[in-house]
Amino acid sequence: MLFCWFLELLVFLLLFTCWLCFFVNINSQFFEYTVDRVNFVDGSFSGNNRINGEFQNKFDEWVSGDLVGVFFGLRDYTNSGESTWKSIFVKTGVVGFVEMASCYLALLGFFSRVWSDRLLLFILVFAASIYQRPDVMGPLFIFIFIIGVLNSLHTHRFDRYMPSHVCRL
């Protein structure tokens, strides 16, 4: 029981330290290169290096374009160094996105028959990772998805081997 109290205190101190570091402006290189670099100017982040002006023009063209472009993507699109989830729609259109999502749902249905908390958490983290690297139809992304689904369905519980006096999380 003493260990559980100590563990809760340690987690609280860790969270408080993180809160203190993020909300107190400490003049350091960390803030100079990360927090101070990101500013909100003219409706977007000025430190956002995922989208350039050329791509934003292509995205606006896709949004306001004809139905063929919206459904199937822009034919003259070339990647100019951007890394954003918007490139999925500009590249493949709505139909391509639906096909891609269908492929992932088919893989999910093939490898898993039961929903679990771990599976839902993995799917949320995987979807969030698309924001950072939108190359979801690459073989590496598909491999990570399959391994993640299989791992999240693994029902082995590590707390079974913990001593009884240790706080179970």
C-alpha positions as CSV (number, residue, x, y, z in Angstrom):
1,M,0.0,0.0,0.0
2,L,2.9,2.3,0.7
3,F,4.2,1.6,-2.8
4,C,0.9,2.7,-4.4
5,W,1.0,6.0,-2.4
6,F,4.6,6.6,-3.5
7,L,3.7,5.8,-7.1
8,E,0.7,8.2,-7.1
9,L,2.9,10.9,-5.6
10,L,5.6,10.3,-8.2
11,V,3.0,10.5,-11.1
12,F,1.6,13.8,-9.6
13,L,5.1,15.3,-9.3
14,L,5.9,14.3,-12.8
15,L,2.7,15.9,-14.2
16,F,3.2,19.0,-12.1
17,T,6.7,19.4,-13.4
18,C,5.5,19.0,-17.0
19,W,2.8,21.6,-16.3
20,L,5.4,24.0,-14.8
21,C,7.7,23.6,-17.8
22,F,5.0,24.4,-20.3
23,F,3.3,27.3,-18.6
24,V,6.2,29.1,-17.1
25,N,8.3,30.9,-19.7
26,I,11.8,29.8,-18.9
27,N,14.4,31.4,-21.1
28,S,16.2,28.4,-22.5
29,Q,17.2,26.9,-25.8
30,F,14.2,24.5,-25.6
31,F,11.7,27.4,-25.6
32,E,13.8,29.2,-28.2
33,Y,13.7,26.3,-30.7
34,T,10.3,24.9,-30.0
35,V,7.7,27.0,-28.2
36,D,8.8,30.4,-29.3
37,R,9.1,29.2,-32.9
38,V,5.4,28.6,-33.3
39,N,3.3,31.7,-33.6
40,F,-0.3,32.2,-34.8
41,V,-0.2,34.7,-37.7
42,D,-2.8,35.4,-40.3
43,G,-5.0,32.4,-39.4
44,S,-2.3,29.8,-39.4
45,F,0.8,28.8,-37.5
46,S,3.9,30.6,-38.7
47,G,6.1,27.8,-37.4
48,N,4.1,25.2,-39.4
49,N,6.6,23.5,-41.8
50,R,4.1,20.9,-43.0
51,I,2.4,23.1,-45.6
52,N,4.0,25.5,-48.0
53,G,2.3,28.2,-50.0
54,E,2.3,26.2,-53.2
55,F,0.5,23.3,-51.6
56,Q,-2.0,25.6,-49.9
57,N,-2.8,26.9,-53.4
58,K,-3.3,23.3,-54.7
59,F,-5.5,22.5,-51.7
60,D,-7.7,25.6,-52.4
61,E,-7.8,24.6,-56.0
62,W,-9.0,21.1,-55.0
63,V,-11.6,22.4,-52.6
64,S,-13.1,24.9,-55.1
65,G,-12.5,22.7,-58.2
66,D,-14.8,20.6,-60.3
67,L,-16.5,17.4,-59.1
68,V,-14.0,15.2,-60.9
69,G,-11.1,16.8,-59.1
70,V,-12.9,16.6,-55.7
71,F,-13.8,13.0,-56.2
72,F,-10.6,11.7,-57.8
73,G,-7.9,14.2,-56.8
74,L,-5.8,16.6,-58.9
75,R,-4.0,15.1,-61.9
76,D,-1.2,17.7,-61.9
77,Y,-0.4,17.4,-58.2
78,T,3.3,16.8,-57.4
79,N,4.6,16.6,-53.9
80,S,6.7,19.7,-53.2
81,G,7.9,18.7,-49.7
82,E,4.7,19.0,-47.7
83,S,3.7,16.5,-45.1
84,T,0.1,17.0,-44.2
85,W,-3.1,15.0,-44.0
86,K,-4.6,17.3,-46.7
87,S,-2.3,15.8,-49.3
88,I,-4.3,12.5,-49.1
89,F,-7.4,14.3,-50.4
90,V,-5.5,16.4,-53.0
91,K,-3.7,13.4,-54.3
92,T,-6.5,10.8,-54.3
93,G,-9.7,12.7,-53.8
94,V,-12.7,11.6,-51.8
95,V,-13.0,8.3,-53.6
96,G,-9.3,7.5,-53.0
97,F,-9.7,8.3,-49.3
98,V,-12.8,6.0,-49.0
99,E,-11.0,3.2,-50.8
100,M,-8.0,3.6,-48.5
101,A,-10.2,3.6,-45.4
102,S,-12.0,0.5,-46.8
103,C,-8.7,-1.3,-47.2
104,Y,-7.8,-0.5,-43.6
105,L,-11.2,-1.6,-42.4
106,A,-10.9,-4.8,-44.3
107,L,-7.5,-5.5,-42.7
108,L,-9.0,-4.7,-39.4
109,G,-11.9,-7.1,-40.0
110,F,-9.6,-9.8,-41.2
111,F,-7.2,-9.7,-38.3
112,S,-9.6,-8.9,-35.5
113,R,-13.0,-10.1,-34.5
114,V,-13.3,-8.5,-31.1
115,W,-13.0,-4.8,-30.2
116,S,-11.0,-4.0,-27.1
117,D,-9.8,-0.9,-25.3
118,R,-6.2,-1.6,-26.6
119,L,-7.4,-1.9,-30.2
120,L,-9.4,1.4,-30.0
121,L,-6.4,3.1,-28.5
122,F,-4.1,1.8,-31.2
123,I,-6.5,3.0,-33.9
124,L,-6.7,6.4,-32.4
125,V,-2.9,6.7,-32.2
126,F,-2.5,5.4,-35.8
127,A,-5.1,7.9,-37.0
128,A,-3.2,10.7,-35.2
129,S,0.1,9.6,-36.8
130,I,-1.5,10.2,-40.2
131,Y,-1.3,13.9,-39.3
132,Q,2.5,13.7,-39.1
133,R,3.2,11.3,-41.9
134,P,0.3,10.9,-44.4
135,D,1.8,8.2,-46.5
136,V,-0.8,5.7,-45.4
137,M,-0.8,3.4,-48.4
138,G,3.0,2.8,-48.2
139,P,4.0,-0.8,-47.3
140,L,5.5,0.4,-44.0
141,F,2.3,2.0,-42.8
142,I,0.3,-1.1,-43.7
143,F,2.9,-3.3,-41.9
144,I,2.7,-1.1,-38.8
145,F,-1.1,-1.3,-38.9
146,I,-1.2,-5.1,-39.1
147,I,1.4,-5.6,-36.3
148,G,-0.3,-3.0,-34.1
149,V,-3.7,-4.7,-34.5
150,L,-2.2,-8.1,-33.8
151,N,-0.4,-6.7,-30.8
152,S,-3.4,-4.9,-29.4
153,L,-5.4,-8.2,-29.6
154,H,-2.9,-10.0,-27.5
155,T,-4.6,-10.6,-24.2
156,H,-1.5,-11.4,-22.2
157,R,-1.5,-9.3,-19.0
158,F,1.8,-8.4,-17.5
159,D,0.3,-7.4,-14.1
160,R,-0.4,-11.1,-13.5
161,Y,3.3,-11.5,-12.8
162,M,3.7,-8.5,-10.5
163,P,3.9,-9.2,-6.8
164,S,0.6,-8.7,-4.9
165,H,1.9,-5.7,-2.9
166,V,2.6,-3.7,-6.1
167,C,-0.1,-1.3,-7.2
168,R,-1.8,-2.5,-10.3
169,L,-2.5,0.1,-12.9
